Amino acid sequence: MKGPAFHPTSKGRQAVDVELPPFVRDTATRLGTGVPYALKVLAGQLADDPDMGRPSNLPGILTVTVDGELFEDCPALAIGYIREPDRIEIRYVNPISFTEPAESVESVADAQDREQQEERSGDPATDAVTVREVAHAWQRVTGWLRRNAPDSYAALRAGAGPTAIAALEGDLGIRIPVELHALWLLTAGDDGAGGRGCLPGNWALMTLDAVTATYRLKWDCQAHEDTFNVDRPEEERITVWKETWIPVVALGPADGTSGLYLDAATGYLGRWSRYNEAPGEELDTLVTYLEEAADMLETPALATRDKPGLIGGALVWGSSIDPAQEDRWEPWTG
């Protein structure tokens, strides 16, 4: 959805274009029949007043709330958007859960932000830098997709809400690292374009449901091995999963046979496999992994791990091209 290219306001300013990506539109439809209309109203307001939102804990993202009582079949909403000089892009829409009916939408959102910041305040300065690095790297990736691979861009899911991430933490029994929390607030999974994810190797950012299912599966495998580890010499004990490993990336949107995990204890990525092969070290952090993906997209001539290309409107990395579509693949040269 875009606002008018020019719209005079009471302050004499020009309105900016407001864009609503397909994955945000789909999320809005699932949240209630009145949510798309509420977004349409909000888009008109943002076109007139682009700075009406308040800064979020993600650099470059402003948030604004919508009172659900103003619209039929519409919960209270927290909406995040990117503000650029000539355009606005709505990045996520999430329902707000109220603890007490008397509380305002704004006060609940503020309380959620304060509570999360307090819970995660190990080193606030370091965390702030990490959040900024993740947000910047991911915006570079999604900016490239929006301009050059619209099908892959449309396949990205909207960001998860704080409540959903907190629920996942409860399911896993482990604190989500700040860098992963920041990424999931921006995008909570990749449904894939033509069965391919947008990360190098055509791998895909996992949905939160897939993260939970894979973690439980791997933890069950480790529990099975532990029954035998009791009788094994220490040097022969088998480790297929650790409590601090959080699956993040899968081989494909519908292929969970292998992927990458983030070790919450060390901050480094590692490889996991459904077949309980020995884990492999990546020596990448989530930040460096996303930054390298963005570098390869923006400067393909210097790409070493993989080469980006296009099949129609979808990003397809050269290392995993379907032979049947190889003749349609066009390498991206920048």
C-alpha positions, 0 to 999 in steps of 0.5 A, spaced: 500 500 500 502 506 498 500 513 500 499 519 495 505 521 492 503 528 494 498 530 499 498 537 502 498 537 510 495 542 515 503 544 516 504 545 509 508 539 508 508 534 502 506 527 504 511 521 503 509 514 500 507 509 505 509 502 503 506 495 506 510 489 504 506 483 502 508 479 508 506 485 513 499 485 509 498 477 510 500 478 517 494 484 518 489 479 515 491 474 520 490 478 526 483 480 524 478 483 519 479 490 521 486 490 521 487 491 514 483 497 514 486 500 521 493 499 517 490 503 511 488 509 516 494 509 519 498 509 513 494 516 511 496 519 518 504 517 517 503 520 510 502 526 513 506 526 519 512 521 518 515 522 525 509 521 529 512 514 531 517 513 537 524 511 537 524 503 538 530 499 541 532 497 534 536 503 530 532 506 525 525 503 527 520 507 529 513 504 533 506 507 533 500 504 537 493 503 534 487 503 539 483 497 537 477 499 540 477 504 534 476 499 529 471 493 529 475 486 529 482 489 531 486 488 537 490 493 539 497 494 535 504 495 535 506 497 528 514 498 526 516 502 520 522 505 517 522 512 516 526 515 509 526 522 506 521 520 501 518 514 503 516 509 509 516 502 509 511 498 515 516 493 517 511 489 522 504 489 525 504 485 532 498 485 537 499 488 544 497 484 550 494 488 555 495 486 563 490 490 565 484 493 561 485 500 564 492 501 561 493 505 555 496 502 549 502 507 549 503 505 557 503 497 555 508 498 550 513 502 554 512 497 560 514 492 555 520 496 552 523 497 559 522 490 562 525 487 556 531 492 557 532 491 564 532 483 563 537 484 558 541 489 561 548 485 561 552 491 558 547 496 555 552 499 551 555 493 548 548 490 547 546 497 543 552 496 538 550 489 537 542 491 536 544 497 531 549 492 527 544 486 526 539 492 524 543 495 519 546 488 516 539 486 515 536 492 512 542 492 507 539 485 505 532 486 505 533 493 501 537 489 496 531 484 496 526 489 495 530 493 489 532 487 485 528 480 488 521 482 490 519 475 490 524 473 495 522 480 499 515 478 499 517 471 502 520 474 508 515 474 514 513 480 519 517 481 525 515 477 531 512 481 537 515 481 544 510 476 547 512 471 541 519 471 543 518 471 550 513 465 549 519 461 545 524 463 551 519 459 556 519 453 551 526 453 550 528 455 557 533 459 555 534 467 554 535 469 547 541 473 545 540 480 544 542 479 537 537 474 535 532 477 539 533 484 534 533 480 528 526 476 530 523 483 531 525 485 524 523 478 521 521 472 524 522 467 518 523 466 511 517 462 507 522 462 501 521 464 493 520 458 489 522 453 495 529 457 496 531 462 502 534 468 501 541 467 505 547 464 502 546 457 499 539 458 499 538 457 506 532 460 510 531 464 516 527 459 520 520 460 523 519 461 531 515 454 530 521 451 526 526 453 531 522 450 537 520 444 534 528 443 532 530 444 538 526 439 542 528 434 537 535 435 538 535 435 545 531 429 545 537 426 541 542 428 546 537 425 552 538 419 548 545 419 547 546 421 555 543 414 557 549 411 554 554 416 555 553 414 563 557 408 561 562 411 556 569 413 558 569 421 558 573 422 551 568 417 548 561 421 550 557 423 544 554 430 544 549 432 538 546 438 542 547 443 548 542 447 552 545 453 549 544 452 542 539 455 538 537 453 531 537 459 527 537 457 519 535 451 515 537 448 509 531 451 506 524 453 507 521 446 507 528 442 509 530 442 516 535 436 515 541 441 517 542 448 518 546 453 523 545 454 530 547 460 535 550 458 541 548 463 546 554 462 551 559 464 546 555 468 540 558 463 535 554 460 529 555 452 528 552 447 524 547 442 526 544 436 522 538 432 523 542 426 522 546 427 529 553 428 525 558 432 529 557 439 530 561 444 525 564 450 527 562 456 523 567 462 527 561 467 525 557 471 529 550 472 527 552 479 525 558 477 521 554 472 518 549 477 516 554 482 514 557 478 509 551 476 506 549 483 505 557 484 502 556 479 497 549 482 494 552 489 494 559 487 491 558 480 488 565 481 484 568 480 491 564 474 493 567 468 495 563 463 499 557 464 494 555 468 488 548 471 488 543 471 481 536 471 479 531 467 476 525 471 475 524 476 481 527 471 486 534 471 489 538 464 487 545 463 490 549 460 485 552 454 489 545 451 489 541 452 483 536 446 480 539 443 474 532 444 471 533 451 472 540 453 470 539 456 464 534 461 467 539 463 472 542 470 471 548 472 475 548 478 479 553 483 477 551 489 481 
